[in-house]
Amino acid sequence: MIARLTSFMILLQLVTLAGLGSLIWWLGWVDSFAISLLCAAAILTLMRAGIIFNNFFLSGALRQPMGDGQRVPLTAASSRMLQEFWYSMVCWFQLFPLARPFHIHFAEDYDSPVLLLHGYGANSGFWKPLSKQLSQSGISHAAIDLEPILGSIDDYAELIETSVQQLCRNNGAETIVIVGHSMGGLAARAWLRRYGTARLESIITLGTPHFGSTLAGYGMGKNARQMLPPVSGTTTENHWLTALANSESPALRARMKSIYSRHDNIVSPQQSAQLPGAANMGFDLIGHVALGFDSDVLALLMTEITIARQSRYSAGN
């Protein structure tokens, strides 16, 4: 669905580009139609960049201190905002439109396979960088599309369970490692609440708003409402995160790991990505989308996946 939606959005932007370019040329602001199209492209690009940059201010990301307590350097903040913009463009114009759920199996791999769960408004294409590294290491893995895109996060549990069973069956493994970006981490926890821990080796979340994000208020759908920070006297969806947390034991939390950015431009407050009882690992100056592309984050992910695959937990913990 997201693949079709992003393809439609690209087509819509191309139509807008042609229309805006024609208007600029018709008004006589430039003599060349080709230059008018370039001007239109620049305007649309700046608008998209403005949305990304505005998220850094709305989320309060740049007001957060570095891991050493120091203030964010202006030059570093500027370059990282540009990085987030670039990777967002890569996702929307390259990875998402062509993405399809995939399952990559290595016959010689008998350890726990890895299931990749994307975030809100994304699809399996988000995992291309990590999938490349997993394949190079001979690790069986799969990525699915969480649909319906505006449905309840609980609705994804059955889809996840089907994929878990298939991965374990193909690998001859009893347990699985799940990596979830943003909403995908919450979907993994919702799957655990419904189906239990019998097949779980570990969950690694990446930029997941475990306690909600104020920016979820700008999203659409029940899943967006479920990611709002709980507020007294509000709707049931706002307390979905609280109920999810109350369903988890300390022993279960010990099998979770949360990788997050102290300067996430979507998770607000940024501390929401830290999960008590889990192993929390923070990075400085990495945007929400860039978490799936940054070389240091990917290296840590590969390390934690390898450690998890070498672990053995008793079913039912």
N, C-alpha and C positions, 0 to 999 in steps of 0.2 A: 504493500500500500504506500509506504513512504517512497519507494522507488518511483511509483507512478506519480505521486504528489510532487516530488522534486523535479521530475521530468516536465510536469505541467508548469511548475513555477519557472523553470528555465525557459520554456516556450513563451510564457507570459512576459518574462523579462526581455526576451528577444523582440517581442512585439512592441513592448514599451520602449525599448532601445530604438527601434526603427521609427516609431511615432515621435519620440522626443528629438531624434536626429533630424527627421523631416521638418519638425517645427522650427528647430534652430536654423536650418537651411532656408526655410520659407521666410523667416523673419529677417534674413539677410545678415545675420550676425557673423557668418563665415561665408567665403566664396565657394568652398569645396564641400560637396555632400559627404565625401569620405571623412573630412575633418569634422563635420557636424556629427557624424556617428561616433567619432573618437571623443568628442566633447560630451555627448550623451552617455557614453560608456563611463567616462570619468565621473559624471554626476551620479550615476547609479552606484558606482563603486564607492564613492564617498558616502552615499546614503547608507549602504550596508556597513561600511566601516564605522559610521557614526553610531549605529545601533550596537555594534560590538563594544565600542569604546564607552558608550553610555552605560552599558551593563557593569563595567568596572566601577563606575561612580555610584550607580544605584545600589550595588551590592556592598559598597563600602570597602571593597577589596584593597584599594590603595592606601586606606587608613590603617590597615593591619600591619603590625610590626613584623620584621623578619624573624627567622628562627633564633637569631642571636640578640633579639630585642631592639635592633637598630631600625630606623625609619627606611622606607623603600626609596632607593635612589631614583631620581627622576628619569635619568637616561635608561636605566634598567627597566623601569616601568613602561617607558615608551616602546622599547624594543619588544617586550613581552606582550604588550597589547597588539602590536603589529603581528607577532607570531600567532596569537589567538585568531586574529582576523584571517591570516593566511590559511591556517588549518581549517577554519570554518568554511572558507571558500573551497578548499580541496574536498571537504566532505560533501558540500551541497552541489558542486558542479562536476565532480569526478566520481567519488566513491558511492554516494547514496543512489544516484539514478541508475547505476548499473549493477547494484548489489542484489544478490539472491542468497537465501540461507544456504550454508554449506556444511559438509561433514567430511573431514580429512582424516583418514585412517591409515595407520602404519602397521603392517602385519607383525613386525617384530616388537611392537610396543604392547606390553601387558600390564603396565601400571595404570593408575587412575587417569582417565581422559579428562579433558578440560572443556567445560561448556562456557561460552561467552555470551553475555546478555548486555545489549546496548541500552542507552538511556532514552529519555523522553524526546520525541521528535526525530529520532535517529533510526538506523537499521543495521543489519549485519555488516554493511560496508565499513562501519566505524572501526572494525577489528582488523582491517587489512594489514597494518604494520605489525601488530602482535601476532597475527596468524602466520606472517612470513617468518618470524623468529621461532615460533612453535614448530613450524614445518622444518626449518633448518636443524632443529634439535630432535626431530623424529617423534614429536609428541602428538598423539591423536587428539583432535579437538573439533568442535562444531560451534557454529554461530547461528542463532535463530532470530526471526523477526517477531517482536512482541506486539501482537495485534489482538483486538482492535486498538488502533493508535490512541484513541481517546477513552478507552474503557477503564474499568477498575484494575488496579494492580493485582488484585486477587484473581482476576480472570486469567492471568498469565500462568498460574500455577500448573494447570493441567497440561499446557503446552510444554512447560519446562519438564514436567514429570515424564512425558512421552520421550523427550530428547534424552533425559537422564537414562531411562531404561535402554534406549537404543545404543547409546554410547557405551554403557557398561556391558551390554550383550556383545557388541562388536569387539570390544577389547578383552573380554573375558575377565573384567574387573568387577569388584564388589562395590567400589566407592568412586566418587567423582569430585573434581575440583571445579568450583564455579568462580568465574571472574565477572563482576557486574559493574558497569560504568553508570554512575548517576542513578537514575530510576532502576536500572538493572540490578543494582545491589539490593534495593528494596524488594524487587520481584523475587530474588533468590531467597530472601528472608521470608516472604509470603509463602513461597513453595515449601519451605521448611515447616512453617506453622501448619500447613495442611497435610503434608506427607511424611513428616518426621525426619530423623537423622540417620536412618539405617544405611542410606547410600551416600552420605556426606563424608568427604575427607576434609575439605576446608572451603570456606567462602572468602574471597578476596574482593573487597569493594574498592572502587576507584572514583573519588569525587562524589560519593553518595550522600545525599542530605538526610542522614539518619534521624535528625530531629526537625526536618523540614527546611524550606527556603522561602523567604518572603517573596522572591521573584516568581515563585510558582503561581502567585496571584495574577500574573500576566498571561498564564497559560490557559488552554481550554481543556475540557474533559474532566471526567471523574478522577483520573489518575493525577492530574495537576492539583485538584482540590485535596487529594490525599497527601500531597507533599507540602501543604501549607503547615506552618508551625502551629501546634495545638494552642487554641485560645479558649479560655473559659466561656461557656455559654454559646459557643458556635455550633455549627452542624456536625453530624457524626463523622463526616469525612475528615474534619480537622483533627479528630482524635484517633484516627486510624493508626497513626504512628505510635501513639501511646499504647494502644492495645497490642500492636505488634511487638513493642519492646517488652511489655508485661508477659508475653508468651515465651520469652527466652530465658533459659537458666544460665547461671554463671559458667557451667561446664560447656554449654553451647557457645557462649560468647568467646570462650577461650580458643575456639576453633575458627574464629573469624579474624580477619586482618583488614584494616582500613588504610588505604593509601590516599592522601588528600593534599590539596594545595592550601597554604595559608592565605593565598591571594586569589582564590577561586572567584570568578566573575559571575557565577550563577548560583552557587551555594551561599546563601546569606541568612544568618551569620555563618562565617566560614568554619567556626567551631562545631557547627552542626554535623560536619563530616567525621568528627571523632566519636567513636563508639566505645563507651565504658565497658571494660572487661575484655575488649579485643586488643590486638596489637595495632597501635596507631602509628603510622609513619608519615611525617609531613614533609612537603617540599615548599620552597619559596618561589614566588613569581612565575607560576605556571597557570595558564588559563584552563577553563573547564574542558574545552575540547582538546586543547594541547596535551592534556594528561595522557591521551591515547597515542600520542606521537613523540613525545619527548624521550630522548635516548636514555636519560638517567632513570626515568619512570619505567620505561620498558625493561631496562636491565634489572631493576628491583622486582618487577613483576615476574620475570623469568626466574629469578632467584627464589622468590616465594613460591612459585608454582612447583619448582623442582623440589624444594624442601617439603611441601605438602604431599607431593607424590611419593616421597620416601617415608612418609609417616604412616602409622597404622593406628586407627582408633577403633575402639570397641563399638559395635552397633548399639544404638540406643542411648549413648551418652548425651 
